[in-house]
Amino acid sequence: MKSLLKDIRKLSAEEITADFSLQNIPKYRAKQVSEWLWNKSAGSFDEMTNLSKEFRQWMSENYQIQQISESLIQQSNDGTIKIGFKCADNRMIEGVMIPAEDRMTACVSSQVGCSLACKFCATGMLKRERNLDAGEIYDQVVFLNKQSIKQFNRPLSNIVYMGMGEPLLNYDNVMKSIDYITSAEGLGMSPKRITVSTSGVSRGIRRLADEGKKFKLALSLHAADDAKRELIMDINKSNPLDDVMDALKYFYDKTGNKITFEYILFHQFNDSDEDAKNLILLCKKVPAFVNIIEYNQVEGVIYTKSSEERLNYFKKILEKNGIDVQVRRSRGKDIDAACGQLANKNQA
């Protein structure tokens, strides 16, 4: 019976109001319920204590709240926390909380698995089972925030959509989750504290621009020419770099938001002087900041990380050409929580 009930979190405020009006329930009740769902993150109707017991009982007989649940919590030697989450249909996803001196960052997933099959990524070895709904994405933020407060006595300061899946292939649910996280009726976080990372879905980037989204945008680049990028990222065949750069330039012109290029440095693949020059050329097409990322080895992958010496030299080439660049060090490698390692490895 329970599974046949509507998930109230999949209804808009207007749809909840319309449902309630059929039962002659006042409009303000819908507002109260929405506040409990998205501002106070209620996981059950019993938590809605300013509503009468009779009304809560009626809701429990007509609706359900399909919140994800924590399945496995792991903490790295460096403090990083990874949570395995179980969805209502028993599918598994993972989210990560990364502590730092100046910020507490939640890395959230947008899909169960991924369809892009990037050759260096553990998640890419999984098939995409389905998109996450907005509530399932929102829940990851709520649970990771609780862990942040519990373990470090500090709330989340930043959210990155860099976990499992391609956010722009689950566009509507990702945008709705961001609304729940940033709106005054939701968690009230600034959109400037949110970064959405894409592998290069050009039409999605243009749609973001047309809709005037205020959050930050990052491109998982990892190679600065089409030939190399196609070897490691199949999406480049349908979204070549010229198209992606045009879309990013369009996004920048519309929003004024500088792009972040994420660039994993692979030994003798994309770490040559020529690769650096190609990356510099891309940075001149659209204002960008470069994150050089240490590669985290994934079982069965032929690529390995560049040496520290080569990484530093590559960084200096960019800097000498006026590129804003930083090295993003790996966090949570010992619990498979680092970039590219999320694969539900320890989940039942």
Buried (B, 14 or more C-beta within 10 A) or exposed (E): EEEEBBBBBEBEBEEBBEBBEEEEBEEEBBBBBBBBBBBEBBBEBEEBEEBEEEBBEBBBEEBBBBBBEBBBBBBBEBBBBBBBBBBBEEBBBBBBBBBEEEEBBBBBBBBBBBBBBBBBBBBBBBEBBEBBBBBBBBBBBBBBBBBBEEBEEEEBBBBBBBBBBBBBBBBEBBBBBBBBBBBEBBBEBEBEBBBBBBBBBBEBBBBBBEEEBBBBBBBBBBBBBEEBBBBBBBBBEEBBBEBBBBBBBBBBEBBEBEBBBBBBBBBEBBBEEEBBEBBBEBBEBBBBBBBBBBBBBBEEBEBEBBEEEBBEBBBEBBEEBEBBBEBBEBBBBBBBBBBBBBBBEBBE
